Amino acid sequence: MPEPSRQQRLGTKIEEYVRTVRLWTRRMNFSLHRLALAAGLSPGTLRNMFDEDWNPRLETLVALERFIRRYTEDLQHRAKI
């Protein structure tokens, strides 16, 4: 069986990351509207985030990653106080 191509591996990683963001959003009880605004995105950008065929732009994923990292770090900092 041939090895997956670089593009296939990247696609798999993106799909895994999208699943992680969806799970985080549910666990943290964020509405899509609130998450979008907090990440500096238009609310419409995330409106289909839970649809199986959602295909976000790289810039969207980067904005979500930055926000989630900052939010998580803030929670960890507050837990130490």
N, C-alpha and C positions, 0 to 999 in steps of 0.2 A: 504494500500500500504506500503510495507516495506521501511525502511530508506535505503538510499544509503550506500554502504560499505565505509570504510575508503579509500580503493583504488579507488573507483569510485569518491569520493569527491576530492581526490588528482588529479586524471586525469582531472576533470572538472577545477580545479584551474590552472593546467598547460596549458590546452587549452585556458583559459581566459588570462593567462599571454602571451602566444604565440601571441594571437590576439592583445594584448596591444603593444607588441614589433613590430609587423607588422605595426600597426597604427602609432607608434612613428617614425619608419623608414621612412614611407611615409611623415608624417608631417614635419620631419626635413630634408627631401630631401637627405637622405643618400643612396648611392648605396650600394648594398650588399657587394661588394668588400671593399669599404671604411669602412663600419661598422665592417666587420670582422677584418680588420687590426687594426682599432682603439681599438677593444675589445681584441686584442691579439690572434685572431683566424686565422686559415688558411682560405683564401677566399672560398675554396671549401666547408667549413663547412656550410656556409649559402646559397649556390647556389640554394637550393630548398626551402628556407624559406617561400616563398609565395605559395608553393604547399600545398594543403589541407592535404595531408598525411605526411607532414614533421614531423619527430619525433626526436627532438634534444636530445642530451645527457644532463644530469643534469649539467655537467661542462660547456657546451655551454651556458645554461641559466644563470648560475652564472656569467660567463664572461660578458654576455650582460647586466645583471643587474648592475654589478659593473661599467661598462662603462657608461651606461645610467645615473646612479646616479651621477657619477663624472661630466659628460657633463652637466647635468641639473643644478647641484650645481654651476658649473663654469659660466653658462649663468646667473643664478640668481645673482651671485657675481658681474659679469660685469654690470648687469642692475643697481646695487646699486651705482656704481662708477660714 
